[in-house]
Amino acid sequence: MGGVGGLIIDAGIVQLLVSLAGWNPYLARVLSFVIAATFTWWWSRHYTFASRQSNRSAHAEWLHWIGLMSIGAVINYGVYALLLLNFSILHRWPAIGAAAGSAVAAFVNFVAARKLLFRSPKASA
């Protein structure tokens, strides 16, 4: 669910920035990624990995999350840019490219979060 929410946020923000604010679709995607990744960190911290912990402060955990998600973001952005370069219609509809990139990178991001950040079970109270 967090990934779906992140996708909706990512695609929605990039589409709004391009359509309503006239942003360049490549630059708009950078901002939409940071906002969507922040949401998915929050969601994962509270729901997906609620029974696990990172042993970091919230700020340090968020920075680590952004770093880890950047691995998937490179894949995600690469697919996005490749689609925009090859299909000029997507300059008007960048949400389609954002969705395609997100779908490809989702698995990489989940595995990185599970294996590298939220790897320790929470202690029982």
N, C-alpha and C positions, 0 to 999 in steps of 0.2 A: 504493500500500500504506500509506503514511503517513497518508493521509486516512481510509482504512478503519480503521486502528488508532486514530486520533483520534476517529472516530465511535464506535467500540466503547467507548473510555474515557469519552467525553463522555456517551453514553447510559447506560452502566453506572453511572457515578458519580451522575448525576442520579437514576436509578431507585433506587439503594441509599439515597441520602440521603433521598429522599421516602418510600420504603417501609419502611426499617428505622430511620431516625433521626427521622422525622416532620418533616423540613424542609419549608418552603414551596417549591413547585416553581419559583417564579420566582427565589428566592434561591439555591436549589440549583444552578440552571443557571449562575449566575455562577461559582461555584467549579468546577463541572465543565468550563466553558469554559477557565479558566486552566490547569487541569491538562492537558486535552486539547491545548491550543495549545502548551504546553511540550513535550509528547511530539512533536507534529508538527514543531516547530522542530528538536528533536534528530534526528528521522528525516530531515527535509529536509536538514539540515546534513551528515549522514553518508551518505545514500543518494540521495535524489531529486536534489539539487543538489551531489553529491560532486565533480563536475568544475568547479564554479563557486565563487566566493568573494564575500564581502560587504565585505572589507577593514575589518572591525570586530573588536574583541575579542569573545569569546563572550558576555560580559554585555551589551555594547552591541548585539550582533547579536540576542540574545534580546529585549531591550527593543524594538528596531526590529520584530522579528517580531510581538511582541504588539500593537504599534501598528498594523501592517499588517493583522494578522488581525482586529483590532477593526473594520475596515471590513466584512469579511465577517460578523463577529459581530453587527453591527447588523442586517444582513439576516437572519442566522440566528436571532437572538433575536426579531426582529419576526415571522417566520413561526411560531416556537415560541409566543410570547405570543398571537398571533392564533388559533392552533389551540386553545390552552388556554382562551381566552376563549369560543370558540364550541363547544367539545366538552368538557363537564365531565368526561366519563369519562377524559380525558387527565390530569386531576389525579392520578389513581391510576396512570396509565401514561405518565409524562412522557417516557420513552425514545422513544416514537413521535413525539412532537412534536420532540424533539431530533434524531432521524434526518431528519425532513422538513426542518427548518431547515438542517441540515448539508448535505443534498443540494442545496438551493437555493444556498447560499453557497460550495460547494466550488470552483466555477469561478472566482469572484471572488478567492478566497484564493490559488489557484494562480497566476493571472495576476499578482496583486500581488507575490507572492514572487519569481516569475521575472523580472519586469520592473523591480522596485524594490529588491530586496534582493540576490538572488543573480544579478546581472547581468553580472559579470565572469568570464571563464574563468580557471581556476587556471593559474598559470604552470607550465610543464613543468620537471621537475627535471633 
